[in-house]
Amino acid sequence: MGNSFRRQPGPTLYDDLKTPVTEDLRLIGLLFAFVIIAFSFILIIPGIRGIERMWATIRVFVALWIGAVILVCNFGSWYYNKICTRVQYKAHVHPVSTPQLIQAEIGLSIGLRGINITLIEKS
């Protein structure tokens, strides 16, 4: 295992991928708000009598789940990535001249509300 298509079999050594751990504060805030509402309902549950306690609990938690999913999908970004590279500055360059290359950071963000492609020059 791991020796396929290799002249010198052995384990593959990769450098550590040291990336910062970042969290989306908007997502954490939305989830925290729904957790607070759910916890407050758990405190109210003993005041509901009989079989209505179970049905009320199911209704409230399903409604909270659906609301949280809708808000997280609406406000959260599904995919975000960026890369630093050398790219051509202008798309249409005269065929005789050489294209001007710049060092740039290309970012891509895909979410429910749209797609954003960003080009930032890094000198």
LUMROBA-902112 format. One record per residue (C-alpha): residue in three letters; x, y, z. Coordinates in steps of 0.1 Angstrom, whole numbers, plus 2048, in hexadecimal, padded with zeros to 3 digits. Each point is the difference from the previous one (the first is absolute). Layout:
N
ALAXYZ ...
This chain:
123
MET800800800 GLY80E8227F7 ASN81B7F17E9 SER7EC8027DF PHE8118127E3 ARG81F808815 ARG8247F77F8 GLN80B803824 PRO7E47F4816 GLY7FC80F822 PRO7EA818813 THR7F98227F1 LEU80C81D815 TYR7ED8217FE ASP807820813 ASP7E880A81B LEU7E38147F3 LYS7FF81D819 THR7E08137FA PRO7F0817819 VAL7DF7F5810 THR7E68197F7 GLU7DB7FF808 ASP7E48137F0 LEU7F281781C ARG7DF8057EF LEU7FA7DA7FF ILE80A7FC824 GLY7E881D80A LEU7E37F07ED LEU8067DE80F PHE80480F823 ALA7DF8127FD PHE7EE7E07F7 VAL8117EE81D ILE7F481B818 ILE7DC7FD7F4 ALA8027DA802 PHE80E801823 SER7E681980C PHE7E57E87F2 ILE80F7E3813 LEU7FB815820 ILE7DC8057F7 ILE7F87DC7F8 PRO7F77F5824 GLY7E481A800 ILE7EE7EE7E3 ARG7E87E480B GLY7F87DE7F3 ILE8077F37DD GLU8008247F3 ARG82380380F MET80E7E77E6 TRP7EE80F7E2 ALA80A82480A THR8247F5804 ILE8007EF7DD ARG7F081F7F0 VAL817819810 PHE8207EC7F9 VAL7F67F97DB ALA7F88257FB LEU82180A810 TRP8137E77EA ILE7F080C7E0 GLY805824809 ALA8257FA808 VAL8067ED7E0 ILE7F081C7EB LEU81381C811 VAL8227EE7FF CYS7FB7F87DB ASN7F58237F8 PHE81B813813 GLY81C7E8800 SER8197FB7E4 TRP8017DD7F3 TYR8238017F1 TYR81C818802 ASN8247FC7F3 LYS81D8167F4 ILE8217FB7EE CYS81E8157F9 THR80D7FE7DC ARG80E8137E2 VAL7E480A7E8 GLN7FD8147E0 TYR7F4824808 LYS7EC8067E1 ALA7EC7E67EE HIS80480E7DD VAL8248097F8 HIS80D8097DE PRO8107E07F1 VAL8228107FA SER80580D824 THR8077E981D PRO7E57FD81A GLN805813821 LEU8007E881D ILE7F880A824 GLN8027EE821 ALA7DD7FD80D GLU7E87EF818 ILE7E17F17F0 GLY7E47F9818 LEU7DF7ED7FB SER7E2800816 ILE7E17EC7F8 GLY7E0803814 LEU7DA8007FE ARG7FF8257F8 GLY81A8007E4 ILE8237FA7F4 ASN81D818805 ILE8217FE7EE THR81B81880C LEU82180A7F1 ILE818813817 GLU82280B7F5 LYS81D7F7817 SER81F8147F8 
